[in-house]
């Protein structure tokens, strides 16, 4: 009995520790939302799941320490719901980020991003006019484009050096015009139309050398946000899958230990009942 309780307590402590990476993943997505991705509602499911696992683990730990059957039942049922929710979130995260990736460009180190490569719920959320006003304003306020500027002894980076850079999806999609537009490089965020010609891409006419404009209204910028979200979510999902496997193992072992405790309790109760019946009754005269 005592060994089973100690085992359940240890498992609850481990699940408490496993909640920390989940909560950390939600907080990391939150910092990404504040600095680059700017999709501020996406981190909350992970934060809620992480906090829920912490609270439920503490309840299970208390139940195992004080042999409180109600708390143990609560722990097992709540953990089952949390595991099911985490599975649903992982499936959802992969489903909404299953499409889209950057396209390589000849003689360029960076990739370029096109909105038509993305579709589904997440693309609709990002591309909708009401949401995009908030997202583009957030990207502008994060100074993502200013951060990509490089000066060597006060001289802007050369075109040859810039073309070989590994830009982030946000920088590639929002801070410069698409390569197909034929703009001539002046510096990282200043480009002029070469020979007065502009390519057929609709984003070509949306490019603006005003540092408040740039390509924030371009479809390539929306695609860059989607690519950045996809990259972030995939990183977090890999961690969540590992944690999910460990949670399931801990949950199965906890269920087995709890059943073992109940069986021992029933055996002890049955033994005490038999002892009571086997005692000779006193005869009173």
N, C-alpha and C positions, 0 to 999 in steps of 0.2 A: 504493500500500500504506500509506504513512505517513499520507496524508490520510484513508483509511478508518479507521485505528486512532484518529486524533485525533477523528474524527466519533463513533465508538463510545464513546470516553472521555468526550466532551462529553455524549452522550445518557445515559450512566450517571450523570454528575454531575447532569443535569437530573432523572432519575428519583429520585436521592437527595433532591433538593430537593422533589420532589412527595410523597415519603413524609412530609415534615414536617407538611403540613396533615392528612393521614390520621391520623398519630399525635396531632396536636393535637386532632382531632375526638374521638378516643377518650379523651384526657385531659379534654376539656371535658365529655363524657358522664359521666366518672368524678366530676368535681366536682359535676355536676348530681345524680348519684346520692347523693353525700354530703350535699347541701343540700336537695334537693326531691324528685326522682323516686324515689330510694331503691331503684332496681332495679340493684343493684351488679354483676351479671354481664353486663350488656348491652354494656358498653364494651370488653370484652376482645377480641372479634373484630377490632375496628378497631385496637386497640393492637398485636395480633399481626401483622396485615397491614402496618401502618406500619413496625414493626421489621423484618419480613421483607424489605420493599422496600429498606430502608436497607442491610441486610446483603448482599442479592443485588446491589445497585448497586455496593457497594464491591468485591465479587468480580469483577463485570464490568469495573469501572474498572481493577483490577489486571490482569485478563486482557488488556485492550486495551493497557495500558502495556507489559507484558512479552511480548506476543504469545503468551500461554498459551492454546492451543486448548481445553484441558480446562476452564479457568475460563470461557471464552466459551460453551462448550456448556452448562455448568452455569448460567450467567447466563440464557441464552435459555430453557432448559427451566423453570428456577425462576420466571422472570418470567411465562412462559405460565401456570403453575399459579397464581401470585399474581393475575394478571389475571382468570382464570376464577373464583377464589375471591371476588375483589372484586365481580365481576358477580353471583355467587350471593348475596353479602351484600346488595347493593343491591336485588335482586329480593325477597329475604326481608324486608328492612326495609319495603319498600313493601307487600308482601303482608300483613304482620301489623299494619300501621297504615292499611289502606285504608278502614276503617269508623270512624264515630264523630266527632262534633263537638259543640260546645256549642250549647245552645238559647237563643235570645234570650228575655228576659222583659220584659213590658210595664212601662214606666217604670223600667227598671233599666239601668245602664250595663254591668253584668257579664253573662256568660253562665252558665247552669247546666248541669249534666252528669248524665246518666242512664246507668246501667250497661247497660240494655237496648239502648242505641245501639251497643254494642261487642260483638264476638264474635271467636272464633278463638283461636289459640294464646296470644297475649299477654294477652287477657282472662282466659283460664283460669289463666295463671301469676299474674296479679295478684290475682284473686278467690279463689284457693284459700286455705283457712283457714290452712294452715301458713305460706304465703308472706305472707299479709296481716298476720299477727301481727308479722312482722319489719318489713314495710313501714310499717305504722301506727306502730310504735314508733320507727322512724327519722324519720318525719315529725314526730312529737311531739318527739323530741329535737332536731330541726333548728329548733324554735321558729318555724315558718313562720307560725303564726297570731298569735303575739305581734308579729311584724314588720309585720303589717298594721294595727296599732293606731296611731291618730293622736290627739294631744292638742293643743289650741290654748289656751295659757295655763292648762294644767291641766284644761281642760274637754274631755270626750270629743267626738269628731266627731259632728255632728248626723246624724239619719237621712237627711235630704234629701241631704246631702253624700255619705254613704256609698252611697246607692242609685245615685249617678252614677259611682261609681268603676269603673275597669277592673281587676278582680281577676284574679289568676292562676287557672288551673284548680284548683290545690291549695287556694288560699284560698277559692274559691267553693264547692268540694265538701266540704272538710273543716272549715272554720272557722265556718260559719254553717248554719242549717237551710235547707232548700229553701223558696223563696218560697210555694209552694202550701200549706205547712203552716200559714200564718197567724200565725206568731210575731211578736211586737212587739219592735222594736229598742230596746235599752237602750244597748249599745255594740257594737263590732265582734264580740265573742265572748260577749256576754251578751244572751239573748233570752228573752222570757216568752210563754207561750201567751196569745193574745188572746182574752178573754172565755171562757177555759177550753176553747176549741175547738182541735182539732188536725186537720189535713188527713188524707186517706186514704192518703197516701204512707207506706210502711213506715218510711222514714227519719225521719218526724215523731216517732215514739215512741223513736227511737234517740238523738235530740239530747239532750245533757246539758250544763248550764251549768258543770259542773265543768271547769276548764281542762285537766285531764288526759283528759277524755272528749270534749267537744264533739261533732263528728260523725265521729270517727275510725273508728267502727264502721259508718258509713253506706255504702250503695251509691254515693251521690253522691261520696264521698271516693275510692272505688275508681275511679269514672269520671273524677274529676279527675286522678288519677295517670295513667290511660290517655291522657287528653287531653294532659297534660304530656309524656309519653313520645312521643306521636305528633308533637307540635310539635318536640321536640328531634331525633328521628330524621329528620324530613323536612328540617330545616335541614342536618344532617350529610350526608344522602343527596344533596342538591343539589350540595354541594361534592365529594362522592365521584364523582358522575357526570362533572363537569368534569375531575377528575383522571384518571378512567378513560379518557376520550377522549384526553387528552394521553399517558397511558401506552401506549395502543394505537398511537398515531402513532409514539411513540418506539420501541416494540418493532418495528414494521414496518420502520422505517428502519434499526434495528440489525440486523435479519435480512438486509436487502438489503446493508448494508455488510459483514456477516460473510461472505455468499456471495461478494461481490466480492473479499474478502481471500483466500478459499479458491481462487477462480479464478486470482488472481494468483500464489498459491503454486504451483498446479499448472502454470501457464504457465512459471514460473521453473524448476521442477524439470524440466519437459519440455525447456526450452531448454538447461539444463545437461547433460542426458543427450545431446542431439543434438551439443553441442559436444564431449563426451567421445568420441562415436563418430566425429566428423569429424576428430579429431586423427590424424595419421599415426603408425602404430606404429613403434617403433624396431627396426631390424634388428641383431641381435647376431651377430658373427662369432666 
